[in-house]
């Protein structure tokens, strides 16, 4: 009886851990999804980071907002100036949103 109780308790404790993993994407070979947006550069310090006040991004169901992005290509980052109106594409990499192209 003690063994049955121990197995039952272990099984019940494992259920929440599996439930949390249910919504996670566990694929290691998943491709980057490219998102498109328009906006205005509000801050462009040196170092490959930029702040953009962007319009809504339908592919992510985001409203318009101001947020920071990492710029993948340093040459592109160096050309971005505060006040510039841009069309841009970006991807999510870990916790960062990375600009991949700018028009």
N, C-alpha and C positions, 0 to 999 in steps of 0.2 A: 504494500500500500504506500509506503514512503517513497518508493521508486516511482510509482505512478504519479504521485503528487508532485515530485520534483520535475518529472518530464512535462506535466501539465503546466506548471509555473513557468518553466523555460519556454514552452511554446507560446504562452500568453505574453511573455515579455518580448518575444521576437516579432510579434504582429505589428506593433507601432513602428519598428525600424523598417520593415518592408513596406508599410503604408507610406512612409515618408519618401522612399525611393521610387514609388510608383510614378510620380510626375517628372522625374529627372530624366534628362537625355543622356543615356549611358554610352552613346556611340562615339568612338574615338575618331572615326573618319568622317564626321559630319562636316559638310561644306559651309563656308561662310555665306551668310545671306546679305546681299547688298541692298541698302536702303537709300532712297533719294530724297533730297530736301532742298529748300531754298531758304536763304536767310541773310542776315547782315552780321559781318564780323564786328564784335564789340571790343575785343581785346586780342592782340596778337603779339605777345612777348616772344623773345628769342627762346629757342629750346624745343620747338616742335609741338607746342600746345597752343590752342586757340579757343576763344570763347565766341560762340555764335548764338545770336537770337534768331531761332529758326521758326518757320511756319509749321503747321501740323505735319506729322509724318504718318500717313495712313497705314503703311506696312507694319508699323509698331503700335498703332492706335494711340499715338502721342498727341497731345495738344501742342500748340506753339509754346515755346519756352526758351529760356537762355541757359545754355550749358556749355561745359568744357569738352573739347575733343582733342585727341592726339592726332597729329598730322603725320602720316606714314612717310611721305617724301619730304626731306628737309628743304629741297629746292622750292617746293610748293609752299611750305610753311614760311619761308623767307619772303615770298611775294605777297602774302596776305597782310593787309593793312586794315586798321580799325576804320569802319564806315563803308567798307567794300560790300556791295551786294553780290552774293554768289549763289550758284547752283552747285550742290556737292553730293557726293556719294560717300557712304560710310558703312562700316561693318562693326560688329561687336567682337572684341577679342578679350576674353576673360571679363574683367570688370570695366574695361575701357571701351569707348566708342572711337573708332579710328577712321579719319577721313582718308579715302583712297583716291579721290579725284575731285578737282574743282574747275568750274567754268566761270 
